[in-house]
Amino acid sequence: MPELFMFLSIINKASFEVSVFVAAPAFLAMTTSFGETFWIRYTIAAWSKNDSCAWKLAIKPFSNGPIKVYTLSQEGTAQILTPPSQAYLSQRLGSSGTTLLGGSARRLKNSLAPGVAIFVMGRVIIVDLPLPLFSFLVYTSEMTSVRAAGRLQPVARTALRAGISKQTRGYASLFAGEPSGPQIKTQIPGPKSQQAIKELDTVFDTRAVNMLADYTQSKGNYIVDPDGNVLLDVYAQIASIPVGYNNASLAKVAKSDEMVNSLINRPALGNFPSHDWAQILETGILSVAPKGLDQVFTATAGSDANECAYKAAFMYQAQQRRGGADVEFTAEELSSCMNNALPGTSNLSILSFKSAFHGRLFGTLSTTRSKPIHKLDIPAFDWPQATFPLLKYPLEEHATENAKAEADALADVERLITTFPHPPAAVIVEPIQSEGGDNHASPAFFRGLREITAKHNVLFIVDEVQTGIGATGKFWAHEHWDLPSPPDMVTFSKKAQTAGYYYGNPALRPNKPYRQFNTWMGDPARAILFRGIIDEVKRLNLVEHTAKTGEYLYAGLEKLAAKYPGQFNNLRGKGQGTFIAFDSPQRDAFLKKAKTVGVNIGGSGASAVRLRPMLIFDKVHADILLEAMEKIVKM
């Protein structure tokens, strides 16, 4: 839709009166003396009258937060006012603006250029006004002309030059103070990085190092290296950073007394849980539990979460075979298990899929089938692997073939469940096979899988380690499936910054203590951090935001695929948030070139380029990414 940037400048040394009302949702752009521009989504109303250019500003966030009313003067003073009548502001700010509250103002004592007056991002900061001049930009999608943009004052032109894309001008940043875009100063790795890697290699294996990072300088969606190179990070520590580098809200959590106590007095949770452990779980991890699952076993990493889920499945099925949780173990079971023999050692298995990845511990590695390098030389269990449907794209052009592929895969699962010599205790599946190449299947396939497992009394485990916490436009990716009944267990880690598995059936608790146990059994500090992440996700509405940003990004990739045939093959992930991938004919070269244009991006499988941006990834970042990708294919 065409866009208009309206410029308003109030210059007044004498009697002057002006009223400006923007009733539609708008974007407010402010530029600091350091050249940084912030775009804020706000509905605003401003009015002024005489007396040294004193004027008032009413600001109302898009959310139904409080309206804050301030007055500014030439001398730079700030004062909270008694708001105008509710009816008055309601008429101009909408019916949702009827609750009027005051707010706090903080002065920023810097010497600022004329027209650089105010920064708004959740709070209001009033700064000195060296001249009786206030300038700002207003953007609204309902306006239909761009001709006014050419008549902007210098401060407005500065804002427009601050890296705001022509397609997303005015889009509000979800992370204040992050860089305006990538900046490449040296080759990667540069001289400082090379030296640091050399030093690190003397004590730590560096052969898998992608790039060395300076996390003290990284911010928001941008990762910075020791040489000062700034890259848009759409790999995000292998899909593990949810709300940006150096997130201020998480920093506050990290400095809390609760966190300090958990760090320096880390409890062995199975034996000595803290007095507030239930409250930490209920207000954090369990507050976002998948539907139907109200209990959790906490762990330390994704592999650990899956491994413990397997153990829970084996113990549950063995208890059912034995006659129930109340039936005692036999003497033969107790003695034979010490020799790794039947009947005490189970002959059950876990069924996984070809190209799957579930971790690198002994049990999880037996269900991992993504790359040989993961498995070479490691003893493995003789466990079954079913065919995962390899869909053809575009989906709408291959509907019949894809439906048959999924039906064949489901038939393979049922065949293995009923005939494999080591009966499966559970089936584990990723909503999107991530390490194996970003392989998707339809909701109908997963519903069929749930029906088959329920039919044969086999547990259904959904591995949400990489897909969970909002990346697919749902908090949990399996919410897209509309399952007839919940999974038996859902494992999580990565963006949660902690790990574990959710479950609902009390019988999945082992019948005796110490059967599912280790020293730590998770980490309260990480659980507290996850609670902080959940709060940020909710505060910024990041799940819905990611769904919308994903639609925008996918549409941009579709255009690139049409413009450059053969370069963006098998584009997939439509309707799955920013969890998007495509196949590149020269994937490894694509990833290497990406760093030269300021993007850190990852691959999966043999040829896939996978996108794993943070939840604060925005349309402006999508434009930067799309522009970078176009440069790459032109190289």
C-alpha positions, 0 to 999 in steps of 0.5 A, spaced: 500 500 500 502 506 498 505 510 504 506 517 506 510 520 511 507 527 514 512 532 517 510 536 523 515 542 525 512 546 531 517 553 531 514 558 536 517 564 540 511 568 540 503 566 541 502 560 537 497 555 537 496 548 533 493 542 534 494 535 530 490 529 531 492 522 528 486 518 530 489 512 526 494 507 529 501 511 527 508 510 527 512 515 531 520 516 528 525 519 533 532 521 532 537 521 537 544 525 537 547 519 535 544 518 529 539 512 531 532 512 529 527 509 533 520 507 530 514 507 535 507 504 534 503 509 537 496 513 536 498 520 538 495 527 539 499 533 540 497 540 541 500 547 543 499 554 545 503 560 547 508 561 553 515 560 550 513 554 546 510 550 551 506 544 548 503 538 550 503 531 548 499 525 549 501 518 547 497 512 547 501 505 546 497 500 541 496 496 546 491 498 551 496 501 556 495 508 559 495 514 556 501 519 558 500 526 558 506 531 558 508 538 557 515 540 554 518 547 554 524 551 550 527 550 557 527 543 557 523 542 563 518 536 563 512 535 567 506 530 568 500 534 567 493 532 569 490 529 563 484 532 559 477 529 560 476 522 558 471 524 553 476 529 549 481 524 548 477 518 547 474 522 541 481 523 538 484 517 541 479 512 540 474 508 545 480 504 548 483 511 550 478 512 556 483 510 562 487 515 563 493 514 568 500 519 569 507 516 567 514 518 569 519 522 565 526 521 565 531 527 563 536 525 558 542 530 559 545 530 552 547 536 547 542 534 541 541 537 535 535 542 533 529 537 532 532 531 536 527 531 542 524 525 544 525 517 544 519 513 546 519 506 547 515 503 552 516 509 557 517 517 555 524 520 555 524 528 555 530 531 553 533 538 553 530 542 547 536 547 545 531 551 540 524 551 540 523 546 535 520 539 535 520 535 529 517 528 528 514 523 523 508 520 522 506 514 518 499 511 517 498 505 512 491 509 510 494 514 507 495 514 499 501 519 497 508 519 498 510 526 495 510 529 501 516 525 503 520 530 499 519 536 503 521 533 509 526 537 514 533 535 515 531 531 521 526 527 517 531 526 512 536 523 517 530 518 519 529 516 512 536 514 511 537 510 517 536 504 514 529 503 514 527 499 508 522 502 502 518 496 504 517 497 511 518 504 513 516 506 519 515 499 522 516 499 530 523 495 532 521 490 538 529 491 540 531 498 542 538 500 540 540 494 536 544 496 530 540 499 524 543 494 519 549 489 518 556 492 517 562 488 514 569 491 516 574 485 515 573 478 512 570 473 516 574 471 520 578 477 521 585 478 524 582 479 531 578 473 530 583 469 527 588 470 533 583 468 538 581 462 534 588 460 534 589 461 542 582 457 543 585 451 539 590 450 544 585 448 549 578 447 545 577 443 539 575 449 534 574 445 528 567 446 528 567 454 529 562 457 525 564 464 527 567 467 533 562 472 537 563 478 541 557 477 545 558 484 549 557 488 543 552 483 540 545 486 540 538 484 538 538 481 532 545 482 530 551 478 532 558 482 532 565 479 532 571 481 535 573 485 528 567 489 529 563 486 523 556 486 525 551 481 522 544 480 522 543 473 525 538 468 522 541 462 525 541 465 532 545 459 536 542 454 532 535 456 533 536 458 541 536 465 542 528 467 542 528 475 544 535 478 542 542 478 544 543 482 551 535 483 552 534 488 557 528 484 560 532 478 561 538 482 564 534 484 569 532 477 571 539 475 571 540 480 576 535 478 581 536 476 588 532 469 585 537 468 580 543 469 584 540 464 589 539 459 584 546 460 581 550 460 587 546 455 591 544 450 585 540 444 588 540 437 587 532 437 585 530 430 586 533 430 593 533 437 595 528 442 591 528 449 593 522 451 597 519 455 591 520 450 586 513 449 585 512 456 584 517 457 579 515 451 575 507 453 575 509 461 573 514 459 568 515 452 564 508 450 566 504 456 564 505 454 557 504 447 557 501 444 551 494 442 552 492 436 556 499 436 559 500 439 566 506 435 569 514 436 567 520 433 568 526 438 567 532 436 564 539 440 562 539 439 554 535 437 548 538 430 548 537 429 555 530 431 555 529 426 549 533 421 553 529 421 559 522 421 555 525 414 552 526 412 559 519 414 561 516 410 555 520 404 557 518 404 564 511 405 563 510 400 558 514 395 562 509 396 568 503 395 563 506 388 561 507 387 568 500 388 571 501 395 573 505 400 577 503 396 584 506 390 582 513 388 585 519 386 581 521 379 581 527 376 583 529 374 576 528 381 574 532 384 579 538 380 578 538 379 570 538 387 569 545 387 572 547 383 567 544 387 561 539 381 560 532 379 559 527 379 563 530 385 567 533 389 561 527 391 556 527 388 549 523 394 547 525 400 542 523 407 540 521 408 533 523 414 529 524 416 522 529 416 517 533 423 517 530 425 524 535 428 529 533 427 536 540 428 540 547 425 541 546 421 547 546 413 547 539 412 546 537 419 542 543 417 538 540 410 536 534 414 534 538 420 530 538 418 522 540 425 519 548 425 518 553 419 518 558 423 522 553 424 528 553 416 529 560 413 526 563 409 531 558 409 536 554 403 539 547 403 537 541 399 539 537 395 534 531 400 533 526 401 527 526 407 523 520 409 519 520 413 512 518 420 513 514 423 507 518 427 502 514 432 500 514 435 493 513 443 492 510 447 490 505 443 495 499 445 491 502 442 484 503 435 487 497 434 492 496 427 489 503 425 490 504 428 497 498 424 499 500 418 497 507 419 500 504 420 507 499 414 506 505 410 505 509 413 510 503 411 515 503 404 513 510 403 514 509 406 521 504 401 523 508 395 519 514 396 524 509 397 530 506 390 529 512 386 526 519 389 528 522 384 533 523 389 538 516 392 539 516 400 540 514 403 546 514 410 543 514 413 536 518 420 536 517 425 531 519 432 530 514 437 527 519 439 522 525 435 521 530 440 522 537 437 522 535 432 517 533 438 511 527 441 514 522 436 512 515 438 513 509 433 513 501 435 513 497 436 519 493 430 516 500 426 517 501 427 524 493 426 526 494 419 522 500 418 526 497 420 533 491 415 531 496 409 529 500 410 536 493 410 540 490 404 536 496 400 538 498 403 545 504 406 543 506 412 546 507 418 542 512 423 543 513 430 539 520 433 539 519 440 540 526 442 541 527 446 535 520 448 533 517 450 540 517 457 543 513 460 537 518 459 531 512 456 527 507 462 529 504 457 534 507 457 541 508 449 540 508 447 532 504 441 534 498 446 535 498 446 527 495 439 527 489 439 531 490 432 534 484 428 536 488 427 543 494 430 546 501 427 545 503 423 551 510 427 551 512 433 548 520 435 549 523 442 549 529 446 549 533 451 545 529 457 545 526 455 552 534 456 555 532 450 559 529 443 557 525 437 559 518 434 557 511 435 559 506 429 560 499 429 563 498 421 564 500 420 572 502 413 570 508 416 566 511 417 573 515 411 574 512 407 580 518 408 585 523 413 586 530 414 583 528 410 577 528 417 573 533 421 577 540 424 576 544 429 581 541 436 578 534 434 574 534 440 571 536 447 573 532 452 577 536 458 574 534 456 567 527 455 569 527 462 572 530 465 565 525 461 561 520 464 565 523 471 563 523 469 556 515 467 557 514 474 559 517 477 554 514 473 548 507 475 552 509 482 553 511 483 545 505 478 543 511 475 539 508 468 537 503 472 533 508 477 531 512 471 528 506 468 524 505 475 521 513 476 519 513 469 517 508 471 512 511 477 509 518 473 509 515 467 505 512 472 500 518 475 499 522 469 498 517 467 493 518 473 489 526 471 489 524 464 487 520 466 481 525 472 479 531 467 480 529 460 477 533 454 480 536 458 486 531 458 491 528 450 490 523 447 494 521 453 498 517 450 504 514 453 511 508 457 508 504 458 514 509 456 519 512 463 522 519 464 520 521 457 520 522 457 513 527 453 508 529 452 501 534 448 497 540 451 494 544 448 488 550 451 492 548 451 499 555 451 502 557 457 498 551 460 499 552 460 507 559 462 506 557 468 501 552 470 506 557 473 511 560 477 506 554 481 505 552 481 513 548 475 514 549 469 519 545 463 516 545 456 517 544 450 513 541 443 514 541 436 510 544 436 504 542 442 500 537 446 505 538 453 507 534 454 513 532 460 517 532 460 524 531 468 526 529 470 533 522 472 535 524 479 535 525 478 527 521 484 524 519 486 517 525 491 516 530 485 518 526 481 513 527 486 507 535 486 509 535 479 509 531 478 502 536 484 499 542 480 502 540 473 498 539 477 492 546 479 492 548 472 494 545 469 488 548 475 483 555 473 486 
